[in-house]
């Protein structure tokens, strides 16, 4: 099967969705979003396929040259295969999408967690769901040669990385991109969520709230539920 080449002229069809993407030919996030808008597939239908109702709005934000301000922290964007173990009975796997930082550049707050011998080649990874798209639309999209496996059943478990270069179809690529970019729904909902997050961070810095590991929070929640159930059983008697 021929590989599909993504560029600013691509107008893909239904059949193209199941073709492997050619990552040897460089393309950007803006190329992908433009291809969706000018696709031979009606935009309403494509929106249902990739489960994103604001494809055109995302493209317009990405193509906004007036407000363009490049994100210097991110060097390129990457599609990677992720496997997550949540319990003995629940495992999830699939493609994910994130930003990759420059080699050897990281924050002082995480330096102690990076082995000294890995610091020169270490690359930070960035979630993109809060990103203004005009800041990252110029970045090239690559496919990771590594498979990542996270075991959420073990506290502070280091992520396992295995050599693995997957083939990525166009539908795989679009699905993981829009899953990340439209995580909060509309652009307005994204921006409002970011404002709320900044308020939480500010309250933590001021000492009004504290951080805890997610598993500790889950244990506390279960403990409170047990106490609540016991209390209500006594009342019912």
Buried (B, 14 or more C-beta within 10 A) or exposed (E): EEBBBBEEEBEBEEEBBEBBBBBEEEBBBBBBBBBBBEBEBEBEEBBEBBEBBBBEBBBBBBBBEEEBEEBEEBBBBBBBBBBBBEEEEEEEEEBBBBBBBBEEEBEEEEEEEEEEEEEEEBBBEBEBBBBBBBBBBEBBBBBBEEBBBBBBEEEEEEEEEEEEEBEBBBBBBBBBBBBBBBBBEEBEEBEEBBEEEEEEEEEEEEEEEEEEEEEEEEEEEEEEEEEEEEEEEEEEE
